[in-house]
Amino acid sequence: MNKVEQNRKAWNLLSKDHYEYFRNKFKEDSYKLNPIVSKELGEISGKKILHLQCNTGADTIMLAKMGADVTGVDFAPDNIHYAKKLAEELNVNNIDFIESDIMKLMEKHEGKYDIVLTSDGAIGWLPDLDKWGNTISYFLKDNGFFYMHDLHPFFLSFDEDLIDDGVLEAKYPYFGKEPDEADEIGGYASDSKEAKNYFWMYTIGSIINSLSRAGLFIEYLNEYDRCDSGMGGIEIDEEGLSYYPALENKLPIVFSLKAVLR
């Protein structure tokens, strides 16, 4: 079984837990789109959006609730199953979901979009950023834009067991070419599961260069010392973003960028 197939199998193990977590959040009316993403996307009502690596569809649904016509894509069949189930239960109709590896999406889907989007913990699961960049370019309308928000690779290079105490000790190679192999997968929305999985470290340069090679122009690159809850941090600010008090203004946790076709 290759690495992508291993990852697909691992993510399937989390799907039901993620669905139940986000269903409860929607039921409580406590789930919100990441405030950084919401602010930077701006008005999206009436826009046609392609949401790459959508997991079980919580953010896809939020985008649809904001008035966009949204198509979510994920490579894990159970993620797509539960994304469709969640949208149906919430009576969100301006939405569709496609099961596909992003590396193969151009072979399975046609269409042009006003916005292609990916966010929060997605990019490191992809083995080929050049293919990713070409996929984004392929699905963008001439006057559309690509938006991404994800963990900053500099932040990802530090030991996650020490950073809560404000201790920065390099653990993962920023310039590593081989994927990091783990035997467990899980997080804030699920208990850890035993499953071999692979995460490819990326650099800011590799992301920008892959998009540039695909014919995209970077309009902005922003960096933040705080993130959506569940991605890191130990304190919550007035916007609901999480941060490390000892590292405030000292370390980028996430970044965002916007790109357009040249």
Buried (B, 14 or more C-beta within 10 A) or exposed (E): EEBBEBBBBBBBBBBBBBBBBBBEBBEEEEBEBBBBBBEBBEEBEEBBBBBBBBBBBBBBBBBBBBEBBBBBBBBBEBBBBBBBBBBEEBEBEEBBBBBBBBBEBBEEBEEEBBBBBBBBBBBBBBBBBEBBBBBBBBBBBEEBBBBBBBBBBBBBBBEEEEBEEBEBEEBBEBEBEEBBEEEEBBBEBBEEBEBBBBBBBBBBEBBBBBBBEBBBEBEEEEBBBBBBBEBBBBEEEEEEBBBBEBBBEEBBBBBBBBBBBE
